[in-house]
Amino acid sequence: ARKETPMITQQASDSRTQRRTLARVTGAAGLTTLVVVLGTSLANGYQNAAFTSDAEQTVAFFRSIDDAFGAVSSFLTVVGLIALLWFAIGLALLLRRYDGEIPWRSAFLAGAGVVSVVSGQIASWDAAVFRSRDIDPQVARYAFDLGNLSFANGWVATGAVAICAGLIFLTAKDLPNWVGWWALVAGVGQVLARAIWTSDLALIPFVAFWLWTAVLSVLLLIGRLAVEETD
């Protein structure tokens, strides 16, 4: 029995090291998503179009972002969505051991992360920009609406990520409850926001979710969360 003790100790040490590495990668992925996806979205604010834009206004909008900056923003958004996938799956793996014998919440968390990325990868805007010089106005309007609705549908998926994470945080004695409550409120808000997606009120849970993501990512990056042994 004494001969096995060093091996068990080494395995526990290796496990902690792996969790710390995964926590840092997950935190870095979350911050990358914030900087790249939200950053490029805000930077693109130099040209904007309302949800109620008519066909001609939509064509003008797509032509206005058909430039070098728009192309870079489109590329960075795709990269950021992959970072979001890393964040969601990494978080699910870190929370797995707090999820009980049947890890249904962490499994749903990972699945919701995949769906959120798929929703964001619907590139109707990119296609419309690529053909903006000769695109039919009604086709442009359809591409515009499809992109906006796909974005709003993604709120339900990211809301599910937060809800699943929140449920685990609230039931795990080794994790902070305040992170769980924040996640739960932001997640439910994101789901409900889909019902009023054209209203400015829908942005409130959207902002709450991404602030939660930022705080959680920092905690993971500095090794303050989900890296120690459970009792």
Backbone torsions as a table, in degrees:
resi	resn	phi	psi	omega
1	ALA	NA	-39.2	-179.2
2	ARG	-65.6	-30.1	-179.5
3	LYS	-70.9	-24.6	-177.9
4	GLU	-82.5	-19.7	-175.1
5	THR	-59.6	-47.0	178.4
6	PRO	-59.9	-37.0	179.6
7	MET	-65.8	-43.1	179.0
8	ILE	-64.1	-41.6	178.4
9	THR	-62.1	-41.7	179.1
10	GLN	-65.3	-39.8	178.9
11	GLN	-63.8	-41.6	178.1
12	ALA	-63.8	-39.8	178.8
13	SER	-65.1	-42.9	178.7
14	ASP	-63.0	-39.8	179.9
15	SER	-63.3	-43.6	177.8
16	ARG	-63.4	-40.3	178.9
17	THR	-63.1	-41.7	178.9
18	GLN	-64.5	-41.2	179.9
19	ARG	-66.1	-40.4	178.3
20	ARG	-62.8	-41.3	178.1
21	THR	-63.9	-45.9	179.2
22	LEU	-63.3	-39.0	179.0
23	ALA	-62.0	-42.4	179.8
24	ARG	-66.7	-42.9	178.5
25	VAL	-62.5	-43.0	179.9
26	THR	-64.3	-44.4	177.6
27	GLY	-62.2	-43.1	178.7
28	ALA	-63.6	-38.2	178.9
29	ALA	-65.4	-41.2	178.3
30	GLY	-62.6	-44.2	179.0
31	LEU	-68.1	-35.9	176.5
32	THR	-62.3	-41.8	177.5
33	THR	-60.0	-44.8	180.0
34	LEU	-60.5	-48.7	-175.6
35	VAL	-68.2	-44.6	-173.0
36	VAL	-78.8	-55.7	-174.9
37	VAL	-71.0	-54.9	-178.9
38	LEU	-70.0	-35.5	179.3
39	GLY	-61.9	-47.2	179.4
40	THR	-67.9	-33.3	177.9
41	SER	-64.5	-43.8	178.7
42	LEU	-67.8	-39.5	179.7
43	ALA	-64.9	-31.2	178.6
44	ASN	-73.2	-1.5	-178.9
45	GLY	-65.0	-8.3	177.5
46	TYR	-63.9	-21.9	172.3
47	GLN	-130.5	130.7	-177.8
48	ASN	-140.7	163.3	178.2
49	ALA	-145.4	136.6	-179.2
50	ALA	-76.1	156.7	177.5
51	PHE	-58.7	-27.3	-176.3
52	THR	-91.0	11.3	-178.4
53	SER	-57.8	140.1	175.8
54	ASP	-82.4	-179.7	-173.6
55	ALA	-60.5	-44.5	-177.8
56	GLU	-67.4	-38.8	177.3
57	GLN	-65.4	-35.0	179.0
58	THR	-67.0	-42.8	177.0
59	VAL	-60.3	-44.2	179.7
60	ALA	-62.0	-37.8	178.7
61	PHE	-63.5	-48.4	-179.0
62	PHE	-63.5	-36.7	178.0
63	ARG	-68.8	-30.3	-178.2
64	SER	-70.5	-24.1	179.7
65	ILE	-104.8	11.6	176.4
66	ASP	-88.8	71.8	180.0
67	ASP	-145.5	-177.3	-176.4
68	ALA	-63.2	-40.9	180.0
69	PHE	-64.3	-40.2	177.9
70	GLY	-63.1	-38.5	179.2
71	ALA	-66.4	-41.9	177.7
72	VAL	-65.0	-41.4	179.5
73	SER	-61.9	-40.9	179.2
74	SER	-62.5	-44.1	179.1
75	PHE	-63.6	-45.9	-178.4
76	LEU	-65.1	-32.7	177.5
77	THR	-63.1	-42.0	177.8
78	VAL	-62.7	-43.9	177.3
79	VAL	-60.9	-42.1	179.4
80	GLY	-63.8	-35.4	178.4
81	LEU	-67.1	-35.3	175.0
82	ILE	-67.1	-36.5	175.1
83	ALA	-62.9	-36.9	176.5
84	LEU	-62.7	-38.0	177.1
85	LEU	-63.6	-43.6	176.3
86	TRP	-59.0	-42.8	-179.1
87	PHE	-62.4	-49.0	-176.5
88	ALA	-65.1	-46.3	-178.6
89	ILE	-70.5	-39.3	176.8
90	GLY	-61.5	-41.8	178.3
91	LEU	-64.1	-41.1	178.6
92	ALA	-61.4	-41.1	179.4
93	LEU	-67.0	-39.7	179.8
94	LEU	-66.8	-36.6	-177.3
95	LEU	-86.5	-7.3	-177.0
96	ARG	-54.2	-42.5	-173.9
97	ARG	-75.3	-9.4	174.8
98	TYR	-96.2	2.4	-166.7
99	ASP	-99.2	2.8	177.8
100	GLY	89.0	-176.4	-175.4
101	GLU	-64.6	-39.8	176.6
102	ILE	-107.0	104.3	-171.5
103	PRO	-81.9	61.6	-173.9
104	TRP	-71.4	-34.8	-178.5
105	ARG	-70.2	-43.1	178.6
106	SER	-67.9	-31.7	177.4
107	ALA	-67.3	-44.4	177.1
108	PHE	-64.9	-35.3	178.1
109	LEU	-58.7	-48.7	179.7
110	ALA	-62.6	-42.6	179.6
111	GLY	-63.7	-41.1	178.7
112	ALA	-64.6	-35.1	176.6
113	GLY	-62.0	-40.9	177.6
114	VAL	-63.0	-45.3	-179.5
115	VAL	-62.8	-39.2	179.9
116	SER	-62.4	-38.0	179.0
117	VAL	-71.2	-40.7	177.9
118	VAL	-60.6	-42.3	178.2
119	SER	-60.6	-41.5	-179.3
120	GLY	-72.2	-21.9	-177.2
121	GLN	-83.2	-3.0	176.5
122	ILE	-69.9	106.5	-165.9
123	ALA	-96.4	46.2	-179.1
124	SER	-65.7	-36.9	177.9
125	TRP	-66.7	-42.9	179.6
126	ASP	-60.2	-42.0	179.8
127	ALA	-65.4	-40.2	180.0
128	ALA	-67.6	-38.6	177.6
129	VAL	-65.1	-41.1	-179.0
130	PHE	-60.6	-33.2	179.9
131	ARG	-108.8	23.2	-170.7
132	SER	-65.4	-24.6	-176.4
133	ARG	-71.9	-25.0	-179.2
134	ASP	-137.0	22.4	-177.8
135	ILE	-75.2	143.3	175.7
136	ASP	-68.2	134.3	-176.9
137	PRO	-56.0	-39.5	-179.7
138	GLN	-70.5	-34.8	175.3
139	VAL	-65.7	-40.8	178.4
140	ALA	-61.8	-41.1	-180.0
141	ARG	-65.9	-38.8	177.2
142	TYR	-63.5	-44.4	179.0
143	ALA	-62.4	-38.4	179.3
144	PHE	-63.8	-48.1	-179.7
145	ASP	-66.2	-38.9	179.6
146	LEU	-63.1	-42.2	178.7
147	GLY	-64.2	-43.0	179.6
148	ASN	-65.2	-42.7	-179.5
149	LEU	-68.9	-35.8	177.1
150	SER	-64.4	-39.5	176.5
151	PHE	-61.7	-45.6	179.3
152	ALA	-66.1	-38.3	176.8
153	ASN	-62.2	-33.1	178.3
154	GLY	-62.6	-24.5	177.4
155	TRP	-62.4	-36.9	179.6
156	VAL	-64.0	-40.7	-179.3
157	ALA	-68.8	-46.0	178.7
158	THR	-68.0	-31.1	173.7
159	GLY	-62.2	-40.0	177.7
160	ALA	-65.3	-36.8	174.9
161	VAL	-57.0	-49.3	-178.1
162	ALA	-66.6	-40.4	-179.7
163	ILE	-62.9	-47.6	179.7
164	CYS	-61.6	-44.3	178.1
165	ALA	-63.9	-42.1	-179.8
166	GLY	-60.6	-41.5	179.1
167	LEU	-62.4	-37.9	178.6
168	ILE	-69.8	-43.6	179.6
169	PHE	-60.5	-36.9	-175.9
170	LEU	-76.8	-19.9	-178.4
171	THR	-105.3	-6.1	-180.0
172	ALA	-98.5	121.1	-175.9
173	LYS	-69.3	-19.8	-177.9
174	ASP	-91.9	2.1	-179.3
175	LEU	-116.8	147.9	-176.6
176	PRO	-70.4	128.9	-179.0
177	ASN	-64.8	-33.6	-176.2
178	TRP	-63.3	-32.7	176.0
179	VAL	-66.5	-38.0	179.3
180	GLY	-67.2	-44.3	179.2
181	TRP	-64.5	-41.4	177.8
182	TRP	-59.8	-46.6	179.8
183	ALA	-61.3	-42.8	-177.4
184	LEU	-65.3	-45.6	179.7
185	VAL	-64.3	-46.5	-179.9
186	ALA	-64.8	-39.3	-178.5
187	GLY	-66.7	-47.4	177.7
188	VAL	-62.6	-39.5	177.8
189	GLY	-61.6	-40.1	178.2
190	GLN	-62.6	-42.6	179.3
191	VAL	-63.1	-46.9	-179.2
192	LEU	-67.5	-29.7	-179.3
193	ALA	-62.0	-26.9	178.7
194	ARG	-59.6	-30.7	-179.1
195	ALA	-70.6	-22.7	-179.5
196	ILE	-125.8	42.4	-169.1
197	TRP	-61.7	-21.6	179.3
198	THR	-88.5	-4.0	-178.9
199	SER	-91.3	148.6	176.3
200	ASP	-63.8	-23.8	179.3
201	LEU	-63.5	-24.8	-179.6
202	ALA	-65.4	-20.0	-179.1
203	LEU	-75.4	-19.0	-177.5
204	ILE	-63.9	-54.8	176.7
205	PRO	-66.3	-28.1	176.7
206	PHE	-60.7	-47.8	178.5
207	VAL	-65.9	-40.6	180.0
208	ALA	-61.0	-40.1	179.3
209	PHE	-64.7	-44.8	-175.9
210	TRP	-74.7	-27.8	171.6
211	LEU	-66.7	-40.5	175.5
212	TRP	-61.3	-43.2	178.2
213	THR	-60.3	-41.0	179.9
214	ALA	-64.0	-48.1	-179.0
215	VAL	-63.9	-45.6	179.9
216	LEU	-61.9	-40.7	-179.3
217	SER	-63.5	-40.7	178.5
218	VAL	-64.9	-43.9	178.7
219	LEU	-60.7	-40.4	178.2
220	LEU	-68.5	-40.8	-175.8
221	LEU	-65.8	-34.3	-179.0
222	ILE	-93.2	5.9	174.4
223	GLY	75.0	31.1	-177.8
224	ARG	-102.1	5.6	-172.6
225	LEU	-147.9	133.6	171.5
226	ALA	57.5	37.4	179.4
227	VAL	-126.3	-13.7	-178.1
228	GLU	-89.5	167.6	176.7
229	GLU	-70.3	142.2	171.9
230	THR	-86.2	160.2	178.6
231	ASP	-74.5	NA	NA
